[in-house]
Amino acid sequence: MKKFGLLLVGVIAFFILLANIGPLLGLALSLVVSYYAVKEFMKTDSTANKVLWGIIGFIAIGFSIANVPAVLGLVAAYILYVVYKNWNKPKDTIIEAKESDDPFTNFEKEWNALNNK
C-alpha cells in the first residue's frame, strides 16, 4: 500500500514537473541573465554602461518574477527526489530483545535489582 501511495505521488509530481518545464527554463535563463547583468554592473566604471546593465538587470528580474509558477516545478522535482529515495527504503521493524541471564548484557536491570534490595 505504501508503494502505491509513493507511485501515485510520484506520477502526480512528474506531471506537474512536466507542465512547468517552460517556466523552469524561463526562470533559469532569466536568473542567469540577471546574475550576469549584476556582475557586469559591478565591474564597469562607465555611467552609460551602468545604466545599460541596470536596465538589462531589471528586465531580467521582471522575467524572473513572471516565472514564479516555476517554483511549483521545483517543488515537484523535490517530491520526485523524495519518492525516489523512499522507494526501496526498508520497513522499520521492531526487534524484541531476548532475555538473557548474562549480567553484562542486562547491566541496568541488574543494577536496579541491586539497588532495590
Secondary structure, 3 states (H helix, E strand, C coil): CHHHHHHHHHHHHHHHHHHCHHHHHHHHHHHHHHHHHHHHHHHCCCHHHHHHHHHHHHHHHHHHHHCCCHHHHHHHHHHHHHHHHHHCCCCCCCCCCCCCCCCCCCHHHHHHHHHHC
